[in-house]
């Protein structure tokens, strides 16, 4: 018995859809669902700006619906736990930062940063720097460290903290240089910078964008950068690695992960999308305006980076007896 022509077309279309779902589940799930990028910070900050840039670029390049959900709280742990429990179909992506790893060394978590997630990409890095008041006698990091050695336990080193990249970095610096300095944590970068400008502290370990304007205005002096290489905008400023310890590095970074057990095909697709987005020539200037350097390190390389960070942070947290708030 022959089917009517219209009925035949309906059956054929249905069969084709079923076959497509079977042979390409990863691609099908991505185009059929809206991707939600969860930002574990309040709107308006660097992570939020980065997430929205990624959402806009991916949506424009691939015709994919992408939305942002800001879910701050508990030092990023509320959002992180929620994403760890999300359906692993590629529709929920979490923006992560240094706190993603630091928290694992400080608290008992309901998730594991390495096994509860699949790494997508390390998206951006932003350098931390060691800064002094421009009116201080410290012209270089060597000057500061020599004074710290001559006056153990008397000089003050401020940072945004506690349990931040800057707190970790300050402890790494003291250990690498074998000096004693008094930790002075502040609730944010702005009050820490103000304390430096008011000569209330001797030095500051801070994310570069937080002090860039004061440096440009001649109010503060960068003694060294904590990045792997010298900053393009400050080629005459050495790295901490050049001055104190060859392996020293402590950047603020942002990346993206999805729940564990997300299919390899979907992870690969998302990694391709995010890497292309963050390295896009039109996106780079927007990132640089926020003080971010695009990274685009994805998949297994990002997984290796996270494992290394977990090991290094764990050692510093234990040795310095760093506590969460």
N, C-alpha and C positions, 0 to 999 in steps of 0.2 A: 504494500500500500504506500503510495507516494504522499509525502507531506505537502501541504500548500506552500507556495514559494515563500511567503512571509513567515510562516511557521518554521520552515527550514532554516531561514536566516537567523531567527531567534535562537533556535537550538544550536546552530553552529557558533553563534556569538557566545553563547553560554559555555559551550565546550572549550572554546578558545580561552575564555577567562579562567576556567578551571586549570587548563594546561599551563597558562602563564603563572598562576599562583604556585603550581607545583614545581616548575623549573626555575623560577626566579623569585623565591619568597622574600629575599632581602630587598631587591629593587622594588617589588610590589609594595611591601610594608612601608617603605620610605615615601613613596609617592602618594600612598593612600592616607597617611597620617600626618597630622601637624606635629612638627618637632618643637618641643618645649625646652628652652635653655634656662636652667635654674641657676640663678645668681644668689649665692648665700650671703650677700651684702645688701645694704640699703641702696636705693636708687641714687644716681648722681656720681658715684665713686668710679674709680678706675675699672674695677671688675664689671660694673654695670655698663660703662661706656664700651668696653671691649665686647661684652656679650651682644650689645645692640648693633655694633659694627659687624660682627659675625653674622647675626640674624639677617641684617639688611643685605649683606653681600651674598650669602647663600641663597636667600629668597630670590634675589635678582638674577643670579647666575643659573639657578637650577629650577626656577619656578616652584620652589618648595615653600609651603607655608611654615614660618618659623616665628614663635612668640617668645617673650621673655617673662619669666616669673621671678620676682625678687622675694627671697625667703630668708631674711636675716635672723640671727638669734643663736645664743649659746656658742659663740665663737665659731660659727659656720656649721656646727654639728647638727642642728635641726634639719637644715636642707640636705646635708650630706647623708644622714640616716634615711631620710625620705627617698632620696634617689637610689640608695643602695637597695631599697625594697620595691622600687618601681619595676614594672614589667620590662624585661630585657628585650625590647623589640626595636630599639634605636630611636624611639620617640621622645625619650627624656635624656637630656645631656646636662651634666653638672660642670659649672666653671669652678676650678679649684686653684688654690694658691698655696703658699708656704704653710699656712695653718693646717691644711689638709694632712700634711706629714707631721708637723710639730705636735698637733693634738694627740697623735698616736703615742707619743713619748711621754705625755703628761697625764692622760686620763684613760680610764677604762671605757672603751667605746662599744657601741652596738654594731660596729662594722669594722672591717680591716681595710686600710687604704690600698693595699696591694691585691688582696684576694676578693674583695667585695665589688670590685670595679674592673672594667676593661679600659686601658689607657687609649685615648684618641690622639691628642697632640699636646705638646708643650707649645703654647701659642706665642707668648711674649716674655721678655725679661726686661727688668728695669734696675739700673745699678744703684746700690747703696754707696755712700761715700763717708769718709771721715772728714769732719769740718771743724775749723776753729774760727773764733772771732777774728776779723781782719786786723784788729788792734792788738791782738795777742802777740807774744814773742815767737810763736810757732810758725815757721815758714815752711816746714815740711813735716811729714810723718816721723821722720827720724828725730827731729827736734822734740816732738811730743813724747816719743817713746824714751828718749834719753833722759828727759826730765822726770818721766814716770819711774825710771829705774833709779834715778838719784833721790827721788822722794817717794818711796814705796807706800802705797795706801793713802796718799794725800791728794792726788789729782782726781778730778771727777770726769766721768764719761757718761753722757746722757744718751737716751734713746727712747723711741716710742715702744711701750711695752706694758706689762711683761709678756713673756712667751711669744714674741714676734720675731720676724726675720732679723730686725735690728738688734733685739736682745741677744739672739743667738750669735749674730755677727760680732757684737761687742765682746762676747765671751770668747769667741774664736780668735779675735784679735789679741786679747790679753794673753791667751795661751800660746799663740804663735810667737808673740814677741817676748813672752816670759816677763810680764810686768803686772804690778798690782795697781788697780785703779778703782775708785769707788763708783759703783753703778748708781745712776740716777734715772729711774724710769718715769716717764710722763704718760698721761692718758691719751695723748695724740702727738702728731708731728709738730703741729703749730705751737703748742706751749713749749715743746722742747727747743724749737728754733728760737722762740722768744727768750728763753733762758740763756741760750748761747749769746744772743745779741746783747743781753743785759749783763753779760759777764758773770752769770751765776754758776756756770759750769765751764770747765776747761776745754772740753771737746764734745762733739756730737757725732754719733753714728746714725745716719739718716738716709732715707730714700732720696735720691738726687732731685726728682721733681719737687719735693717738699721744700727744698732750700735753693732751687735754681735762681729764683728772682733775687734773693739776698746776695747770692754770689755775683750775679750780673751787676747788682747795684754797688758792689764793692764792700758790703757789710760783713760778708763771711768769706773765708778762704778754704778751698778744698785742699786737704793735705794728701789724700790718696783716694782712689776708687777701689771698691771691693769687687769689681767685675773681673772677668777673665782677661780683658784687653782694655787699653786706654780708650776713653770716650772720644769719638770723632770730634765732638764740639770742644773738648779740652785735651788736645793732644800732648800738651806739656805737663799734664798731671799724671804722675806714675800710679801704678796699681799697688795695692797692699802686697801682692805677690812679689813685685819687684823689690820692695823695701824690706819685707819681713819674712814671708814664707812663700815658697814657690807654688804651693798648691792652694793658696788662700783664694776663696771665692764665696761671696754671699750676695746674691741678687734677690730682688723681689720678682716672683714669676707667677704667671697665670697659665693654666692649661684646661683641658676638657677631658672628662671621662664619662662612661656610661655604665649601667649596672652590669655585674658579672653575668656570664652566660649569654650575652648578646652575641649573635652569630658573627663569625669571622667576616662574612661578606658585608654585613651591615657596618661593622667596625671599620673595615677597609674603605667602604664608601664614605662614611662620615669623616674619616681621616683625610681622604682626598679633598673633600669639600672644605674642611676647616683649613687645611694647609694652603689650598689655593686662595681662600678668602684672606688669610692673614698675610700672605705674600703678594697680594694684588697691588700693582703699582698705584692705584687710586686709594687704597686703604693705608698704605705705609705712611704717607704724610699725616694722616689723621691719628695714627698710632704714635708717631714721633711727637705730635702736639701734646700728647698725654704723658710723654716721657717713656714710652714703651719702644723696645726694639723687637721687631718680629722675629720669631724663632722658627716655627714650622717643623719642629722635631716630633715625629709621629711614631705610633705603633711600638715596636719592640725597643726602639731607642728611647722613647719617652718612659717606657716601663723600667729600663735600666737606670735612667735618671732618677726616677722615684725611689727605687731601691737604694741607690747611693745616698740620696737625701735622708731617707729613713735611718740608715746606719749612722751617718754623720751627726744628724740632729740628736739621735738617741744618746750618743756618747757625750755630747756637750750638755744635754739636759741632765744626765746623771752626774757628770763630773762637777758641774756648776750648781747642782741642786736647784735647778730652775723649777718654779712652781707656777701653776696657772692661777688666775685671779680667784 
